[in-house]
Amino acid sequence: MTKRVLLIVGGGIAAYKACELIRLCRKAGIEVKCVLTAGGQHFVTPMTLAALSENQVYTTLWDLKDEAEMGHIQLSREADLVVVAPATADLMAKMAAGIADDLATTLLLATDKPVLAAPAMNVRMWQHAATRRNVATLRSDGVTVLEPDEGPMACGEYGPGRLPEPEAILAAIQSQFSGQPELVESPSTGSGQAGERLRGKHILVTAGPTHEPIDPVRYIANRSSGRQGYAIAGALAALGAKVTLVSGPVALPTPPGVARVDIETAQEMANAVAQALPADAAVMVAAVGDWRAEAADQKIKKEGAAPPRLDLSENPDILAMLAKSPHRPGLVIGFAAETERVIEHATAKRERKGADWIVANDVSGDVMGGEANTVHLVTSGGVESWEKLPKDEVGRRLAERIADAL
Ligand code: C5P
C-alpha cells in the first residue's frame, strides 16, 4: 500500500532541501502532502511544493475552503507519518510546549501518527540550553529527532545545525515505515524480521577519537575516523534498536534513526556514557585517548621559550568502568586495536576489562580511516576470525550477533 507523508516545511534557508526530499519520496513511491509555514514561504513557494508533490499545499488554518474540504484534524491523521523538515528552533520549541498557533503546530498537536523531525538551525541555536531541553522533551514524547549534520552553514559559522541530506531523511522515513507492523509481509519467525529484531532494546555505542586539549587551539588526538562505530550504530538502528551514539569529533553524518551525543574529551565521553544508561548492550568502539594534558587557559607562546613539556595524566577507562558498574549493560563489547599479537592481546583485554566480547582488529595497515576491516571476535567461547570486510558489513554482522545474544 502506498505510504503517505505529511511534510511540514518550516522557515529556514534549508527549506530548499525539502524540495529535493519531496522528489526523492515521490521517486520511492511515497505520497507527499505539504504544509508550508509562514516562515517557510519566505524561502520556497507553495507553487514549488505543489508542483513537486503533485498535491495541494496547505498554508493556513484560516482557509474556509480547506477546512470545509479536508479539515485540519483529518489532514493530521490521514498520513502514515508526519515529517518536519526543516524543523526550526521555533517550531521545535512550540512542539515541545504544545503550542498550536498556526496550521503546522495545530496539526502536530492533533496528530495521532508518528512524527519525525529533521532540525536545521544556526549552531549556537542548536547548542542553546533551551533547544537541548526541547529536543530532550520531544524525544521523550516519542518524536524521532534526527541529529543535524555538521559543517559550514549558510550564516557563515561552522558546526552541527545543518539539515541532514535529503537522502538521509528519506532513509529515516523508510526506516520508520519498516518499523511499522503493517509493512511486515510475512508472520514473524522466531528470529524476528529485519527492523524488528532489536525493537525495544537500547544500545549504547561509542565512536571516533577523543580530543584532549593542550591549550585553546591545540589538542592530542588519534587517527580514528569513527567509520566502524558509525557503521555499527547504523546497523543496530536498522534492526530496530534505540541507539545512543556517543561520538568524538568526526566528519560523518549521523546514521538514520540514531541519537547522537557529541563530546570532545575522554572525560566528557565517560560522563555521556554514564548519562545514557541504562542500556541493554554497549559497544565501545571509540579510540579513547589514554592520556590528557593539563590544558593551558591561553595559547602557549612559542617565541623565545623552550618547547613546553606535557604533563600527562591517565584518562578513565570507560569500558572497564562500565563493565564493573552496578548499571552494567547485559552485553558489553569492547574493541581492541592492535598492531601485533592481535588475538593474544585481545583475549587478555577481554579478561582485564571485564568485557563479554572483544572485537580485535589489526591496525598495523590502513584500517584507521580506511574502508575495510579484518576482525576477530573474541568471546568466552573462543575466537572467530572474519574475512576482510567493508566496515558497513562488519557493522551488520556484529549487529546480527548482538540481536542473537539479546
Ligand atoms: O586498552 P585499549 O585502549 O586498547 O582498549 C580498547 C577498548 O577500550 C575499546 O573498546 C575502547 O573503546 C575502550 N576504552 C575506553 N576508555 C579508555 C580506553 C579504551 O572505553 N580510556
Boltz pocket constraint, residues with backbone or C-beta under 6 A from the ligand:
constraints:
  - pocket:
      binder: B
      contacts: [[A, 206], [A, 266], [A, 284], [A, 285], [A, 286], [A, 287], [A, 288], [A, 289], [A, 290], [A, 315], [A, 316], [A, 317], [A, 318], [A, 319], [A, 320], [A, 333], [A, 334], [A, 335], [A, 336], [A, 337], [A, 349]]
      max_distance: 6.0
